[in-house]
Amino acid sequence: MSAHQESPCSCGRVDEHIIARSYTLDGVRVELWSTGDITGRLGTYPPGMGGFRGTIGLEAGRVAWADISLYEWRELASLLRRARRRVAERAA
Ligand SMILES: [Zn+2]
C-alpha cells in the first residue's frame, strides 16, 4: 500500500476499517466502513447490496448512515442507492 494514498476517513487510516456502529429499525447491528459500505454482523451485506460492494463511497455511506435507524435491514440497499444518487447529483 502506498504511503501517499489518501485516506477517505478523517482519522487518516488508508486501510478499510469500521468507523461507526449502530442498529437498524428492526434491531440488526450494522457497521459503517471507511469505504462507505454498510454491513451487518460478520461482514454480511444487506440483501441486494452485494453487487455494489466497494462502490458506495464514504460520502454516500454517511448520508445513508444518518437515517440508518429509520430503516429495516432489508431496506438498506435502496437507502444506499438513494444516498449514492443524491451525492452524485450534488457533485454534478
Ligand atoms: Zn477512520
PDB file of the backbone (N, CA, C, O) and the ligand in Angstrom, with CONECT records:
HET     ZN  A 101       1
ATOM      1  N   MET A   1       0.834  -1.205   0.000  1.00  0.00           N
ATOM      2  CA  MET A   1       0.000   0.000   0.000  1.00  0.00           C
ATOM      3  C   MET A   1       0.869   1.256   0.000  1.00  0.00           C
ATOM      4  O   MET A   1       1.817   1.356   0.778  1.00  0.00           O
ATOM      5  N   SER A   2       0.552   2.199  -0.858  1.00  0.00           N
ATOM      6  CA  SER A   2       1.344   3.418  -0.979  1.00  0.00           C
ATOM      7  C   SER A   2       1.181   4.317   0.249  1.00  0.00           C
ATOM      8  O   SER A   2       0.079   4.480   0.773  1.00  0.00           O
ATOM      9  N   ALA A   3       2.271   4.881   0.685  1.00  0.00           N
ATOM     10  CA  ALA A   3       2.234   5.783   1.833  1.00  0.00           C
ATOM     11  C   ALA A   3       1.543   7.096   1.457  1.00  0.00           C
ATOM     12  O   ALA A   3       1.123   7.861   2.326  1.00  0.00           O
ATOM     13  N   HIS A   4       1.433   7.342   0.147  1.00  0.00           N
ATOM     14  CA  HIS A   4       0.849   8.601  -0.301  1.00  0.00           C
ATOM     15  C   HIS A   4      -0.638   8.469  -0.610  1.00  0.00           C
ATOM     16  O   HIS A   4      -1.301   9.436  -0.986  1.00  0.00           O
ATOM     17  N   GLN A   5      -1.142   7.260  -0.443  1.00  0.00           N
ATOM     18  CA  GLN A   5      -2.566   7.057  -0.685  1.00  0.00           C
ATOM     19  C   GLN A   5      -3.374   7.930   0.282  1.00  0.00           C
ATOM     20  O   GLN A   5      -3.075   8.016   1.473  1.00  0.00           O
ATOM     21  N   GLU A   6      -4.390   8.561  -0.266  1.00  0.00           N
ATOM     22  CA  GLU A   6      -5.174   9.468   0.561  1.00  0.00           C
ATOM     23  C   GLU A   6      -6.220   8.711   1.364  1.00  0.00           C
ATOM     24  O   GLU A   6      -6.873   7.809   0.838  1.00  0.00           O
ATOM     25  N   SER A   7      -6.379   9.057   2.595  1.00  0.00           N
ATOM     26  CA  SER A   7      -7.377   8.392   3.426  1.00  0.00           C
ATOM     27  C   SER A   7      -8.753   8.961   3.136  1.00  0.00           C
ATOM     28  O   SER A   7      -8.914  10.178   3.045  1.00  0.00           O
ATOM     29  N   PRO A   8      -9.763   8.084   2.989  1.00  0.00           N
ATOM     30  CA  PRO A   8     -11.122   8.580   2.814  1.00  0.00           C
ATOM     31  C   PRO A   8     -11.700   9.048   4.147  1.00  0.00           C
ATOM     32  O   PRO A   8     -12.764   9.666   4.190  1.00  0.00           O
ATOM     33  N   CYS A   9     -10.997   8.752   5.221  1.00  0.00           N
ATOM     34  CA  CYS A   9     -11.526   8.941   6.567  1.00  0.00           C
ATOM     35  C   CYS A   9     -10.722  10.010   7.305  1.00  0.00           C
ATOM     36  O   CYS A   9      -9.522  10.169   7.081  1.00  0.00           O
ATOM     37  N   SER A  10     -11.395  10.728   8.176  1.00  0.00           N
ATOM     38  CA  SER A  10     -10.728  11.824   8.893  1.00  0.00           C
ATOM     39  C   SER A  10      -9.647  11.329   9.850  1.00  0.00           C
ATOM     40  O   SER A  10      -8.792  12.110  10.268  1.00  0.00           O
ATOM     41  N   CYS A  11      -9.672  10.043  10.204  1.00  0.00           N
ATOM     42  CA  CYS A  11      -8.665   9.538  11.142  1.00  0.00           C
ATOM     43  C   CYS A  11      -7.329   9.283  10.456  1.00  0.00           C
ATOM     44  O   CYS A  11      -6.319   9.069  11.126  1.00  0.00           O
ATOM     45  N   GLY A  12      -7.315   9.304   9.119  1.00  0.00           N
ATOM     46  CA  GLY A  12      -6.064   9.162   8.396  1.00  0.00           C
ATOM     47  C   GLY A  12      -5.691   7.752   7.992  1.00  0.00           C
ATOM     48  O   GLY A  12      -4.743   7.560   7.230  1.00  0.00           O
ATOM     49  N   ARG A  13      -6.423   6.754   8.491  1.00  0.00           N
ATOM     50  CA  ARG A  13      -6.120   5.373   8.094  1.00  0.00           C
ATOM     51  C   ARG A  13      -6.507   5.151   6.645  1.00  0.00           C
ATOM     52  O   ARG A  13      -7.553   5.621   6.198  1.00  0.00           O
ATOM     53  N   VAL A  14      -5.666   4.435   5.908  1.00  0.00           N
ATOM     54  CA  VAL A  14      -5.968   4.200   4.497  1.00  0.00           C
ATOM     55  C   VAL A  14      -6.542   2.804   4.254  1.00  0.00           C
ATOM     56  O   VAL A  14      -7.116   2.544   3.196  1.00  0.00           O
ATOM     57  N   ASP A  15      -6.390   1.907   5.230  1.00  0.00           N
ATOM     58  CA  ASP A  15      -6.973   0.577   5.045  1.00  0.00           C
ATOM     59  C   ASP A  15      -8.469   0.616   5.376  1.00  0.00           C
ATOM     60  O   ASP A  15      -8.936   1.519   6.069  1.00  0.00           O
ATOM     61  N   GLU A  16      -9.204  -0.367   4.874  1.00  0.00           N
ATOM     62  CA  GLU A  16     -10.630  -0.433   5.171  1.00  0.00           C
ATOM     63  C   GLU A  16     -10.827  -0.713   6.648  1.00  0.00           C
ATOM     64  O   GLU A  16     -10.255  -1.660   7.188  1.00  0.00           O
ATOM     65  N   HIS A  17     -11.630   0.105   7.296  1.00  0.00           N
ATOM     66  CA  HIS A  17     -11.885  -0.114   8.709  1.00  0.00           C
ATOM     67  C   HIS A  17     -13.281   0.391   9.075  1.00  0.00           C
ATOM     68  O   HIS A  17     -13.886   1.189   8.359  1.00  0.00           O
ATOM     69  N   ILE A  18     -13.763  -0.098  10.205  1.00  0.00           N
ATOM     70  CA  ILE A  18     -15.095   0.280  10.673  1.00  0.00           C
ATOM     71  C   ILE A  18     -15.022   1.644  11.346  1.00  0.00           C
ATOM     72  O   ILE A  18     -14.174   1.872  12.209  1.00  0.00           O
ATOM     73  N   ILE A  19     -15.914   2.550  10.950  1.00  0.00           N
ATOM     74  CA  ILE A  19     -15.869   3.884  11.546  1.00  0.00           C
ATOM     75  C   ILE A  19     -17.087   4.188  12.412  1.00  0.00           C
ATOM     76  O   ILE A  19     -17.076   5.170  13.153  1.00  0.00           O
ATOM     77  N   ALA A  20     -18.137   3.371  12.337  1.00  0.00           N
ATOM     78  CA  ALA A  20     -19.299   3.605  13.198  1.00  0.00           C
ATOM     79  C   ALA A  20     -20.124   2.328  13.326  1.00  0.00           C
ATOM     80  O   ALA A  20     -20.100   1.460  12.453  1.00  0.00           O
ATOM     81  N   ARG A  21     -20.850   2.237  14.430  1.00  0.00           N
ATOM     82  CA  ARG A  21     -21.748   1.104  14.662  1.00  0.00           C
ATOM     83  C   ARG A  21     -23.107   1.630  15.085  1.00  0.00           C
ATOM     84  O   ARG A  21     -23.209   2.628  15.798  1.00  0.00           O
ATOM     85  N   SER A  22     -24.152   0.942  14.634  1.00  0.00           N
ATOM     86  CA  SER A  22     -25.498   1.344  15.008  1.00  0.00           C
ATOM     87  C   SER A  22     -26.446   0.154  14.843  1.00  0.00           C
ATOM     88  O   SER A  22     -26.012  -0.986  14.676  1.00  0.00           O
ATOM     89  N   TYR A  23     -27.742   0.444  14.893  1.00  0.00           N
ATOM     90  CA  TYR A  23     -28.757  -0.588  14.704  1.00  0.00           C
ATOM     91  C   TYR A  23     -29.790  -0.111  13.710  1.00  0.00           C
ATOM     92  O   TYR A  23     -30.121   1.074  13.649  1.00  0.00           O
ATOM     93  N   THR A  24     -30.292  -1.049  12.934  1.00  0.00           N
ATOM     94  CA  THR A  24     -31.399  -0.721  12.041  1.00  0.00           C
ATOM     95  C   THR A  24     -32.692  -0.678  12.853  1.00  0.00           C
ATOM     96  O   THR A  24     -32.717  -1.030  14.033  1.00  0.00           O
ATOM     97  N   LEU A  25     -33.767  -0.238  12.192  1.00  0.00           N
ATOM     98  CA  LEU A  25     -35.070  -0.168  12.853  1.00  0.00           C
ATOM     99  C   LEU A  25     -35.489  -1.521  13.429  1.00  0.00           C
ATOM    100  O   LEU A  25     -36.086  -1.590  14.503  1.00  0.00           O
ATOM    101  N   ASP A  26     -35.169  -2.591  12.703  1.00  0.00           N
ATOM    102  CA  ASP A  26     -35.548  -3.926  13.166  1.00  0.00           C
ATOM    103  C   ASP A  26     -34.459  -4.587  14.012  1.00  0.00           C
ATOM    104  O   ASP A  26     -34.472  -5.801  14.218  1.00  0.00           O
ATOM    105  N   GLY A  27     -33.518  -3.776  14.498  1.00  0.00           N
ATOM    106  CA  GLY A  27     -32.602  -4.260  15.520  1.00  0.00           C
ATOM    107  C   GLY A  27     -31.375  -5.016  15.032  1.00  0.00           C
ATOM    108  O   GLY A  27     -30.722  -5.701  15.819  1.00  0.00           O
ATOM    109  N   VAL A  28     -31.051  -4.904  13.749  1.00  0.00           N
ATOM    110  CA  VAL A  28     -29.847  -5.550  13.232  1.00  0.00           C
ATOM    111  C   VAL A  28     -28.648  -4.632  13.492  1.00  0.00           C
ATOM    112  O   VAL A  28     -28.659  -3.455  13.130  1.00  0.00           O
ATOM    113  N   ARG A  29     -27.639  -5.183  14.111  1.00  0.00           N
ATOM    114  CA  ARG A  29     -26.440  -4.397  14.375  1.00  0.00           C
ATOM    115  C   ARG A  29     -25.678  -4.184  13.068  1.00  0.00           C
ATOM    116  O   ARG A  29     -25.368  -5.148  12.368  1.00  0.00           O
ATOM    117  N   VAL A  30     -25.376  -2.928  12.738  1.00  0.00           N
ATOM    118  CA  VAL A  30     -24.728  -2.625  11.463  1.00  0.00           C
ATOM    119  C   VAL A  30     -23.464  -1.791  11.677  1.00  0.00           C
ATOM    120  O   VAL A  30     -23.305  -1.101  12.684  1.00  0.00           O
ATOM    121  N   GLU A  31     -22.579  -1.884  10.689  1.00  0.00           N
ATOM    122  CA  GLU A  31     -21.302  -1.189  10.758  1.00  0.00           C
ATOM    123  C   GLU A  31     -21.078  -0.391   9.486  1.00  0.00           C
ATOM    124  O   GLU A  31     -21.326  -0.868   8.379  1.00  0.00           O
ATOM    125  N   LEU A  32     -20.604   0.832   9.667  1.00  0.00           N
ATOM    126  CA  LEU A  32     -20.238   1.687   8.532  1.00  0.00           C
ATOM    127  C   LEU A  32     -18.735   1.595   8.339  1.00  0.00           C
ATOM    128  O   LEU A  32     -17.962   1.791   9.277  1.00  0.00           O
ATOM    129  N   TRP A  33     -18.326   1.292   7.106  1.00  0.00           N
ATOM    130  CA  TRP A  33     -16.901   1.164   6.780  1.00  0.00           C
ATOM    131  C   TRP A  33     -16.368   2.439   6.151  1.00  0.00           C
ATOM    132  O   TRP A  33     -17.133   3.264   5.653  1.00  0.00           O
ATOM    133  N   SER A  34     -15.059   2.595   6.178  1.00  0.00           N
ATOM    134  CA  SER A  34     -14.421   3.776   5.604  1.00  0.00           C
ATOM    135  C   SER A  34     -14.616   3.843   4.089  1.00  0.00           C
ATOM    136  O   SER A  34     -14.359   4.878   3.474  1.00  0.00           O
ATOM    137  N   THR A  35     -15.064   2.753   3.496  1.00  0.00           N
ATOM    138  CA  THR A  35     -15.370   2.726   2.063  1.00  0.00           C
ATOM    139  C   THR A  35     -16.787   3.202   1.780  1.00  0.00           C
ATOM    140  O   THR A  35     -17.159   3.383   0.621  1.00  0.00           O
ATOM    141  N   GLY A  36     -17.586   3.408   2.834  1.00  0.00           N
ATOM    142  CA  GLY A  36     -18.984   3.766   2.674  1.00  0.00           C
ATOM    143  C   GLY A  36     -19.900   2.552   2.691  1.00  0.00           C
ATOM    144  O   GLY A  36     -21.121   2.695   2.758  1.00  0.00           O
ATOM    145  N   ASP A  37     -19.316   1.357   2.630  1.00  0.00           N
ATOM    146  CA  ASP A  37     -20.126   0.142   2.708  1.00  0.00           C
ATOM    147  C   ASP A  37     -20.763   0.034   4.085  1.00  0.00           C
ATOM    148  O   ASP A  37     -20.206   0.503   5.078  1.00  0.00           O
ATOM    149  N   ILE A  38     -21.928  -0.584   4.135  1.00  0.00           N
ATOM    150  CA  ILE A  38     -22.601  -0.861   5.403  1.00  0.00           C
ATOM    151  C   ILE A  38     -22.842  -2.361   5.481  1.00  0.00           C
ATOM    152  O   ILE A  38     -23.469  -2.941   4.594  1.00  0.00           O
ATOM    153  N   THR A  39     -22.357  -2.974   6.516  1.00  0.00           N
ATOM    154  CA  THR A  39     -22.511  -4.419   6.669  1.00  0.00           C
ATOM    155  C   THR A  39     -23.170  -4.740   8.005  1.00  0.00           C
ATOM    156  O   THR A  39     -23.206  -3.925   8.926  1.00  0.00           O
ATOM    157  N   GLY A  40     -23.685  -5.955   8.068  1.00  0.00           N
ATOM    158  CA  GLY A  40     -24.244  -6.451   9.307  1.00  0.00           C
ATOM    159  C   GLY A  40     -23.222  -7.290  10.035  1.00  0.00           C
ATOM    160  O   GLY A  40     -22.021  -7.186   9.783  1.00  0.00           O
ATOM    161  N   ARG A  41     -23.702  -8.119  10.935  1.00  0.00           N
ATOM    162  CA  ARG A  41     -22.830  -8.969  11.719  1.00  0.00           C
ATOM    163  C   ARG A  41     -21.958  -9.846  10.823  1.00  0.00           C
ATOM    164  O   ARG A  41     -22.427 -10.370   9.813  1.00  0.00           O
ATOM    165  N   LEU A  42     -20.711 -10.001  11.189  1.00  0.00           N
ATOM    166  CA  LEU A  42     -19.774 -10.853  10.464  1.00  0.00           C
ATOM    167  C   LEU A  42     -19.580 -10.423   9.009  1.00  0.00           C
ATOM    168  O   LEU A  42     -19.276 -11.239   8.138  1.00  0.00           O
ATOM    169  N   GLY A  43     -19.762  -9.119   8.766  1.00  0.00           N
ATOM    170  CA  GLY A  43     -19.485  -8.606   7.428  1.00  0.00           C
ATOM    171  C   GLY A  43     -20.498  -8.960   6.362  1.00  0.00           C
ATOM    172  O   GLY A  43     -20.202  -8.856   5.171  1.00  0.00           O
ATOM    173  N   THR A  44     -21.685  -9.375   6.764  1.00  0.00           N
ATOM    174  CA  THR A  44     -22.697  -9.715   5.767  1.00  0.00           C
ATOM    175  C   THR A  44     -23.268  -8.448   5.145  1.00  0.00           C
ATOM    176  O   THR A  44     -23.412  -7.421   5.809  1.00  0.00           O
ATOM    177  N   TYR A  45     -23.590  -8.541   3.861  1.00  0.00           N
ATOM    178  CA  TYR A  45     -24.163  -7.402   3.156  1.00  0.00           C
ATOM    179  C   TYR A  45     -25.683  -7.494   3.142  1.00  0.00           C
ATOM    180  O   TYR A  45     -26.242  -8.586   3.039  1.00  0.00           O
ATOM    181  N   PRO A  46     -26.355  -6.340   3.247  1.00  0.00           N
ATOM    182  CA  PRO A  46     -27.823  -6.355   3.176  1.00  0.00           C
ATOM    183  C   PRO A  46     -28.266  -6.935   1.834  1.00  0.00           C
ATOM    184  O   PRO A  46     -27.539  -6.823   0.847  1.00  0.00           O
ATOM    185  N   PRO A  47     -29.445  -7.552   1.783  1.00  0.00           N
ATOM    186  CA  PRO A  47     -29.926  -8.128   0.537  1.00  0.00           C
ATOM    187  C   PRO A  47     -29.965  -7.085  -0.567  1.00  0.00           C
ATOM    188  O   PRO A  47     -30.485  -5.986  -0.378  1.00  0.00           O
ATOM    189  N   GLY A  48     -29.411  -7.436  -1.720  1.00  0.00           N
ATOM    190  CA  GLY A  48     -29.409  -6.528  -2.865  1.00  0.00           C
ATOM    191  C   GLY A  48     -28.217  -5.598  -2.900  1.00  0.00           C
ATOM    192  O   GLY A  48     -28.066  -4.831  -3.851  1.00  0.00           O
ATOM    193  N   MET A  49     -27.377  -5.643  -1.903  1.00  0.00           N
ATOM    194  CA  MET A  49     -26.265  -4.703  -1.830  1.00  0.00           C
ATOM    195  C   MET A  49     -24.935  -5.303  -2.218  1.00  0.00           C
ATOM    196  O   MET A  49     -23.977  -4.574  -2.478  1.00  0.00           O
ATOM    197  N   GLY A  50     -24.862  -6.615  -2.262  1.00  0.00           N
ATOM    198  CA  GLY A  50     -23.593  -7.278  -2.581  1.00  0.00           C
ATOM    199  C   GLY A  50     -22.997  -6.802  -3.892  1.00  0.00           C
ATOM    200  O   GLY A  50     -21.780  -6.692  -4.038  1.00  0.00           O
ATOM    201  N   GLY A  51     -23.890  -6.519  -4.855  1.00  0.00           N
ATOM    202  CA  GLY A  51     -23.451  -6.128  -6.195  1.00  0.00           C
ATOM    203  C   GLY A  51     -22.701  -4.820  -6.242  1.00  0.00           C
ATOM    204  O   GLY A  51     -21.863  -4.630  -7.123  1.00  0.00           O
ATOM    205  N   PHE A  52     -22.975  -3.898  -5.312  1.00  0.00           N
ATOM    206  CA  PHE A  52     -22.227  -2.642  -5.354  1.00  0.00           C
ATOM    207  C   PHE A  52     -21.286  -2.476  -4.173  1.00  0.00           C
ATOM    208  O   PHE A  52     -20.971  -1.367  -3.744  1.00  0.00           O
ATOM    209  N   ARG A  53     -20.861  -3.596  -3.677  1.00  0.00           N
ATOM    210  CA  ARG A  53     -19.827  -3.615  -2.651  1.00  0.00           C
ATOM    211  C   ARG A  53     -18.596  -2.810  -3.083  1.00  0.00           C
ATOM    212  O   ARG A  53     -18.056  -3.027  -4.168  1.00  0.00           O
ATOM    213  N   GLY A  54     -18.162  -1.888  -2.236  1.00  0.00           N
ATOM    214  CA  GLY A  54     -16.951  -1.126  -2.525  1.00  0.00           C
ATOM    215  C   GLY A  54     -17.155   0.050  -3.459  1.00  0.00           C
ATOM    216  O   GLY A  54     -16.194   0.747  -3.784  1.00  0.00           O
ATOM    217  N   THR A  55     -18.388   0.289  -3.903  1.00  0.00           N
ATOM    218  CA  THR A  55     -18.620   1.372  -4.861  1.00  0.00           C
ATOM    219  C   THR A  55     -19.426   2.525  -4.261  1.00  0.00           C
ATOM    220  O   THR A  55     -19.736   3.495  -4.954  1.00  0.00           O
ATOM    221  N   ILE A  56     -19.759   2.423  -3.001  1.00  0.00           N
ATOM    222  CA  ILE A  56     -20.640   3.415  -2.383  1.00  0.00           C
ATOM    223  C   ILE A  56     -19.920   4.749  -2.178  1.00  0.00           C
ATOM    224  O   ILE A  56     -20.442   5.804  -2.538  1.00  0.00           O
ATOM    225  N   GLY A  57     -18.763   4.699  -1.618  1.00  0.00           N
ATOM    226  CA  GLY A  57     -18.041   5.926  -1.295  1.00  0.00           C
ATOM    227  C   GLY A  57     -18.469   6.425   0.072  1.00  0.00           C
ATOM    228  O   GLY A  57     -19.631   6.302   0.460  1.00  0.00           O
ATOM    229  N   LEU A  58     -17.517   6.986   0.794  1.00  0.00           N
ATOM    230  CA  LEU A  58     -17.789   7.370   2.176  1.00  0.00           C
ATOM    231  C   LEU A  58     -18.862   8.454   2.284  1.00  0.00           C
ATOM    232  O   LEU A  58     -19.652   8.454   3.227  1.00  0.00           O
ATOM    233  N   GLU A  59     -18.891   9.367   1.330  1.00  0.00           N
ATOM    234  CA  GLU A  59     -19.864  10.459   1.416  1.00  0.00           C
ATOM    235  C   GLU A  59     -21.295   9.911   1.348  1.00  0.00           C
ATOM    236  O   GLU A  59     -22.144  10.283   2.159  1.00  0.00           O
ATOM    237  N   ALA A  60     -21.553   9.040   0.391  1.00  0.00           N
ATOM    238  CA  ALA A  60     -22.886   8.436   0.272  1.00  0.00           C
ATOM    239  C   ALA A  60     -23.173   7.528   1.466  1.00  0.00           C
ATOM    240  O   ALA A  60     -24.300   7.475   1.958  1.00  0.00           O
ATOM    241  N   GLY A  61     -22.154   6.820   1.925  1.00  0.00           N
ATOM    242  CA  GLY A  61     -22.324   5.964   3.092  1.00  0.00           C
ATOM    243  C   GLY A  61     -22.750   6.770   4.311  1.00  0.00           C
ATOM    244  O   GLY A  61     -23.592   6.340   5.099  1.00  0.00           O
ATOM    245  N   ARG A  62     -22.154   7.941   4.447  1.00  0.00           N
ATOM    246  CA  ARG A  62     -22.504   8.809   5.583  1.00  0.00           C
ATOM    247  C   ARG A  62     -23.917   9.364   5.453  1.00  0.00           C
ATOM    248  O   ARG A  62     -24.636   9.476   6.446  1.00  0.00           O
ATOM    249  N   VAL A  63     -24.317   9.711   4.234  1.00  0.00           N
ATOM    250  CA  VAL A  63     -25.682  10.201   4.010  1.00  0.00           C
ATOM    251  C   VAL A  63     -26.677   9.119   4.410  1.00  0.00           C
ATOM    252  O   VAL A  63     -27.651   9.399   5.110  1.00  0.00           O
ATOM    253  N   ALA A  64     -26.439   7.876   3.969  1.00  0.00           N
ATOM    254  CA  ALA A  64     -27.324   6.765   4.328  1.00  0.00           C
ATOM    255  C   ALA A  64     -27.282   6.513   5.831  1.00  0.00           C
ATOM    256  O   ALA A  64     -28.305   6.227   6.452  1.00  0.00           O
ATOM    257  N   TRP A  65     -26.096   6.620   6.401  1.00  0.00           N
ATOM    258  CA  TRP A  65     -25.903   6.318   7.824  1.00  0.00           C
ATOM    259  C   TRP A  65     -26.730   7.241   8.724  1.00  0.00           C
ATOM    260  O   TRP A  65     -27.183   6.830   9.792  1.00  0.00           O
ATOM    261  N   ALA A  66     -26.924   8.486   8.288  1.00  0.00           N
ATOM    262  CA  ALA A  66     -27.671   9.456   9.081  1.00  0.00           C
ATOM    263  C   ALA A  66     -29.093   8.967   9.356  1.00  0.00           C
ATOM    264  O   ALA A  66     -29.700   9.339  10.361  1.00  0.00           O
ATOM    265  N   ASP A  67     -29.624   8.124   8.449  1.00  0.00           N
ATOM    266  CA  ASP A  67     -31.003   7.641   8.589  1.00  0.00           C
ATOM    267  C   ASP A  67     -31.071   6.150   8.923  1.00  0.00           C
ATOM    268  O   ASP A  67     -32.139   5.542   8.854  1.00  0.00           O
ATOM    269  N   ILE A  68     -29.938   5.573   9.281  1.00  0.00           N
ATOM    270  CA  ILE A  68     -29.854   4.114   9.366  1.00  0.00           C
ATOM    271  C   ILE A  68     -30.878   3.503  10.327  1.00  0.00           C
ATOM    272  O   ILE A  68     -31.407   2.423  10.066  1.00  0.00           O
ATOM    273  N   SER A  69     -31.157   4.187  11.429  1.00  0.00           N
ATOM    274  CA  SER A  69     -32.057   3.602  12.434  1.00  0.00           C
ATOM    275  C   SER A  69     -33.532   3.756  12.062  1.00  0.00           C
ATOM    276  O   SER A  69     -34.413   3.283  12.780  1.00  0.00           O
ATOM    277  N   LEU A  70     -33.794   4.427  10.927  1.00  0.00           N
ATOM    278  CA  LEU A  70     -35.174   4.600  10.463  1.00  0.00           C
ATOM    279  C   LEU A  70     -35.570   3.513   9.477  1.00  0.00           C
ATOM    280  O   LEU A  70     -36.722   3.445   9.049  1.00  0.00           O
ATOM    281  N   TYR A  71     -34.606   2.653   9.113  1.00  0.00           N
ATOM    282  CA  TYR A  71     -34.850   1.656   8.072  1.00  0.00           C
ATOM    283  C   TYR A  71     -34.563   0.255   8.568  1.00  0.00           C
ATOM    284  O   TYR A  71     -33.751   0.048   9.470  1.00  0.00           O
ATOM    285  N   GLU A  72     -35.245  -0.706   7.960  1.00  0.00           N
ATOM    286  CA  GLU A  72     -35.009  -2.101   8.294  1.00  0.00           C
ATOM    287  C   GLU A  72     -33.866  -2.643   7.441  1.00  0.00           C
ATOM    288  O   GLU A  72     -33.528  -2.108   6.386  1.00  0.00           O
ATOM    289  N   TRP A  73     -33.295  -3.719   7.944  1.00  0.00           N
ATOM    290  CA  TRP A  73     -32.159  -4.376   7.284  1.00  0.00           C
ATOM    291  C   TRP A  73     -32.411  -4.591   5.799  1.00  0.00           C
ATOM    292  O   TRP A  73     -31.553  -4.301   4.965  1.00  0.00           O
ATOM    293  N   ARG A  74     -33.597  -5.103   5.474  1.00  0.00           N
ATOM    294  CA  ARG A  74     -33.883  -5.443   4.078  1.00  0.00           C
ATOM    295  C   ARG A  74     -34.059  -4.197   3.210  1.00  0.00           C
ATOM    296  O   ARG A  74     -34.095  -4.307   1.984  1.00  0.00           O
ATOM    297  N   GLU A  75     -34.171  -3.002   3.826  1.00  0.00           N
ATOM    298  CA  GLU A  75     -34.345  -1.763   3.061  1.00  0.00           C
ATOM    299  C   GLU A  75     -33.032  -1.028   2.809  1.00  0.00           C
ATOM    300  O   GLU A  75     -33.016  -0.004   2.127  1.00  0.00           O
ATOM    301  N   LEU A  76     -31.941  -1.543   3.351  1.00  0.00           N
ATOM    302  CA  LEU A  76     -30.682  -0.776   3.309  1.00  0.00           C
ATOM    303  C   LEU A  76     -30.123  -0.602   1.899  1.00  0.00           C
ATOM    304  O   LEU A  76     -29.513   0.423   1.595  1.00  0.00           O
ATOM    305  N   ALA A  77     -30.328  -1.598   1.040  1.00  0.00           N
ATOM    306  CA  ALA A  77     -29.806  -1.469  -0.322  1.00  0.00           C
ATOM    307  C   ALA A  77     -30.449  -0.277  -1.023  1.00  0.00           C
ATOM    308  O   ALA A  77     -29.766   0.491  -1.700  1.00  0.00           O
ATOM    309  N   SER A  78     -31.769  -0.124  -0.860  1.00  0.00           N
ATOM    310  CA  SER A  78     -32.428   1.003  -1.532  1.00  0.00           C
ATOM    311  C   SER A  78     -32.058   2.321  -0.851  1.00  0.00           C
ATOM    312  O   SER A  78     -31.941   3.347  -1.519  1.00  0.00           O
ATOM    313  N   LEU A  79     -31.873   2.303   0.466  1.00  0.00           N
ATOM    314  CA  LEU A  79     -31.415   3.508   1.165  1.00  0.00           C
ATOM    315  C   LEU A  79     -30.045   3.948   0.623  1.00  0.00           C
ATOM    316  O   LEU A  79     -29.824   5.133   0.374  1.00  0.00           O
ATOM    317  N   LEU A  80     -29.145   3.000   0.447  1.00  0.00           N
ATOM    318  CA  LEU A  80     -27.809   3.314  -0.063  1.00  0.00           C
ATOM    319  C   LEU A  80     -27.843   3.776  -1.516  1.00  0.00           C
ATOM    320  O   LEU A  80     -27.103   4.677  -1.914  1.00  0.00           O
ATOM    321  N   ARG A  81     -28.709   3.149  -2.295  1.00  0.00           N
ATOM    322  CA  ARG A  81     -28.833   3.572  -3.700  1.00  0.00           C
ATOM    323  C   ARG A  81     -29.294   5.025  -3.774  1.00  0.00           C
ATOM    324  O   ARG A  81     -28.769   5.811  -4.564  1.00  0.00           O
ATOM    325  N   ARG A  82     -30.276   5.376  -2.949  1.00  0.00           N
ATOM    326  CA  ARG A  82     -30.770   6.763  -2.953  1.00  0.00           C
ATOM    327  C   ARG A  82     -29.682   7.728  -2.491  1.00  0.00           C
ATOM    328  O   ARG A  82     -29.520   8.808  -3.058  1.00  0.00           O
ATOM    329  N   ALA A  83     -28.938   7.333  -1.462  1.00  0.00           N
ATOM    330  CA  ALA A  83     -27.872   8.188  -0.943  1.00  0.00           C
ATOM    331  C   ALA A  83     -26.802   8.416  -2.009  1.00  0.00           C
ATOM    332  O   ALA A  83     -26.297   9.526  -2.176  1.00  0.00           O
ATOM    333  N   ARG A  84     -26.469   7.346  -2.723  1.00  0.00           N
ATOM    334  CA  ARG A  84     -25.436   7.449  -3.746  1.00  0.00           C
ATOM    335  C   ARG A  84     -25.896   8.384  -4.865  1.00  0.00           C
ATOM    336  O   ARG A  84     -25.115   9.180  -5.388  1.00  0.00           O
ATOM    337  N   ARG A  85     -27.179   8.274  -5.222  1.00  0.00           N
ATOM    338  CA  ARG A  85     -27.729   9.136  -6.269  1.00  0.00           C
ATOM    339  C   ARG A  85     -27.716  10.594  -5.814  1.00  0.00           C
ATOM    340  O   ARG A  85     -27.359  11.492  -6.576  1.00  0.00           O
ATOM    341  N   ARG A  86     -28.110  10.812  -4.568  1.00  0.00           N
ATOM    342  CA  ARG A  86     -28.158  12.186  -4.042  1.00  0.00           C
ATOM    343  C   ARG A  86     -26.770  12.837  -4.075  1.00  0.00           C
ATOM    344  O   ARG A  86     -26.626  13.998  -4.457  1.00  0.00           O
ATOM    345  N   VAL A  87     -25.756  12.071  -3.667  1.00  0.00           N
ATOM    346  CA  VAL A  87     -24.392  12.587  -3.651  1.00  0.00           C
ATOM    347  C   VAL A  87     -23.918  12.863  -5.079  1.00  0.00           C
ATOM    348  O   VAL A  87     -23.248  13.865  -5.326  1.00  0.00           O
ATOM    349  N   ALA A  88     -24.266  11.975  -6.023  1.00  0.00           N
ATOM    350  CA  ALA A  88     -23.848  12.140  -7.410  1.00  0.00           C
ATOM    351  C   ALA A  88     -24.486  13.393  -8.005  1.00  0.00           C
ATOM    352  O   ALA A  88     -23.841  14.130  -8.751  1.00  0.00           O
ATOM    353  N   GLU A  89     -25.762  13.632  -7.671  1.00  0.00           N
ATOM    354  CA  GLU A  89     -26.462  14.814  -8.194  1.00  0.00           C
ATOM    355  C   GLU A  89     -25.870  16.096  -7.628  1.00  0.00           C
ATOM    356  O   GLU A  89     -25.778  17.114  -8.314  1.00  0.00           O
ATOM    357  N   ARG A  90     -25.470  16.024  -6.361  1.00  0.00           N
ATOM    358  CA  ARG A  90     -24.876  17.197  -5.722  1.00  0.00           C
ATOM    359  C   ARG A  90     -23.548  17.548  -6.378  1.00  0.00           C
ATOM    360  O   ARG A  90     -23.199  18.721  -6.505  1.00  0.00           O
ATOM    361  N   ALA A  91     -22.808  16.518  -6.793  1.00  0.00           N
ATOM    362  CA  ALA A  91     -21.483  16.739  -7.366  1.00  0.00           C
ATOM    363  C   ALA A  91     -21.590  17.235  -8.812  1.00  0.00           C
ATOM    364  O   ALA A  91     -20.656  17.849  -9.328  1.00  0.00           O
ATOM    365  N   ALA A  92     -22.724  16.971  -9.462  1.00  0.00           N
ATOM    366  CA  ALA A  92     -22.878  17.324 -10.879  1.00  0.00           C
ATOM    367  C   ALA A  92     -23.030  18.819 -11.074  1.00  0.00           C
ATOM    368  O   ALA A  92     -23.169  19.283 -12.206  1.00  0.00           O
TER     369      ALA A  92
HETATM  370 ZN    ZN A 101     -11.022   6.184  10.185  1.00  0.00          ZN2+
END
